[in-house]
Structures are given as C-alpha cells and as structure tokens.
C-alpha cells in the first residue's frame, strides 16, 4: 500500500476539478480526500495499492476535467491515513 499527497496548481478551481478527481479516484480504486486551498491550488491525499495510486497520479497530472489544466503537480509520499473512501472536503 502506498499513500501520497498531491498539490495541483494551474486552472484547478471553479472548473469541476474536485468532482472529477473524486470520479477518477473511485475509478482507480484509491481512497482519500480532495480540497481547495486558499492559494488557488487543490490538495489531494490518496492511498491504495501502489499501481492504482500511480495510475491516479497520472490521471490527475493530465487533469481529470476537460475545463481544467494542471500546470504543476507536487507529489510527496506519506504514511497512510487509512481512509475508507474518497471524499471532497472543505
């Protein structure tokens, strides 16, 4: 099992990015959270099987929504938080 935090910058707020990220997480089979940050970026925690997490990272990097555009994605490995689903939070 692996866990990561992601910080996506670019056109990622006001374009359905969090909702599309949740859909992508559900399809990839990863758990975690996604939320907007005050600086205009989006923060994501994701955990699951190594390969599923990597596929999810690739989807986020390419932007899961047609209206958004990820310009930069920071990825950091972290300890799993044992999420049971993937949620949009505030």
ABEGO torsion letter per residue (X at the ends): XBBBBBBBBEBABGAGAAAAAAAAAAAAGBBEBBBBBAAGBBBBBBBEBAAAAAAAAAAAAAEABAABBBABBBBBBBBBAGBABBBBBX
